[in-house]
Amino acid sequence: MLLPLTSQECYFSVLLVFMVVGFIRGWGREVISLVFILLAVCLVHPDTSDAFNCFLGRSGSFIAYVSGSSQLPTSACYSGISFLGGAFWSFLIFVLLVTLGYCIGNRICPHPRCLMTRFLGILPAVISGTIILFYLCFYLKAIGGPNNLQVNLQQLNPSSFVPVIFVILIITLVVALIVSCCKK
């Protein structure tokens, strides 16, 4: 199956979905889910998960050294070994953390009543969507791409869309300020 879409069309269509979800959920809920998405990417991405694994391994040595141990235990960092156990488990952990973030955001924050909080919810939703797309592109690249589905896309690089994201965020802020001024 071939999708006749360019990478920009795919990116903006997915980003539009995240903007609609951010508008529906509001500022508070989206900020909480953004924190969980950032946590998921930091824990699951191989570069940051190896650094986190190394930090945890060395923290015991640091505590032993600070507490006055005369002999410093050695703790080596193994860059090739991830504590997540492979691509499938890292994807599963990512999905669970993102789902947990959305569920906690729905439980903690009330339903947005004001139009201003709805428009401000677009800001973290755009950032969340870009981060999720970044992780999914990395994941597909790590597993060698889909085997059964041929997609006619060039490699999507979300970092090339940073200026467009800032324009969307500025337009959202201007609309939110206009809405707040009209209510007064």
JOFEN-V993513 format. One record per helix or strand. SS is the DSSP state (~ for helix, > for strand). FROM is the first residue (numbers start at 1). TO is the last residue. If there is no record, write none. Layout:
BEGIN
SS,FROM,TO
SS,FROM,TO
END
This chain:
BEGIN
~,7,25
~,27,44
~,46,66
~,87,108
~,115,142
~,158,183
END
